[in-house]
Amino acid sequence: MYAIAKIGGMQFKLQKGEKIAVPRMNQKKVGDTIEIAEVLLLNDGNKSYVGQPFVEKSKVIAEVIDHIKDDKVTVYKKKRRKGYSVKHGHRQLLTEILITDIIIQTKTSHKKDAVKGKIEEVPAEGESADEVLSEEAIEETDLDENAEEPGDSDLTDDTAKSSHDES
């Protein structure tokens, strides 16, 4: 099982029991636990869950091991024939974390239909597709009864024409 999560503006592939260096988390102390809720993708070996943008009801739990510095990066600038040279170094501050658990709760997942704006339920393991479809059919008939008639708008054609005639 693995997860791809967003930590400190960067994406990391996380697996249980793995140590990883992430951007410095100053507010966390060594031994603290972290819950990472920004999970972009989950794979449990059989099925992948892709978030839009995040996978709902899933999180990664990690423990802070140490605050460390990355390897030194040397920046050297030189302008030839001018006697100008500058050498700078930089060490990025990092936090080393240990992934202790990846949690996913997918009894009933929801998919939002972008065109219609309604939520479609995917059947859970113990539930058949016919039961979910019959529930959706009942909800759709309730929505159709409450819908407005096409001619019930507040703005009439006469007011729309008069606003164009004035200009």
Buried (B, 14 or more C-beta within 10 A) or exposed (E): EBBBBBBEEEEBEBEBEEEBBBEBBEEBEEEEEBEBEBBBBBBEEEEEBEBEEBBBBBBBBBBBBEBEEEEEEEEEEEEEEEEEEEEEEEEEEBBBBBBEBBEBEBEEBEEEEEEEEEEEBEBEEEBEEEEBEEEBEEEEEEEEEEEEEEEEEEEEEEEEEEEEEEE
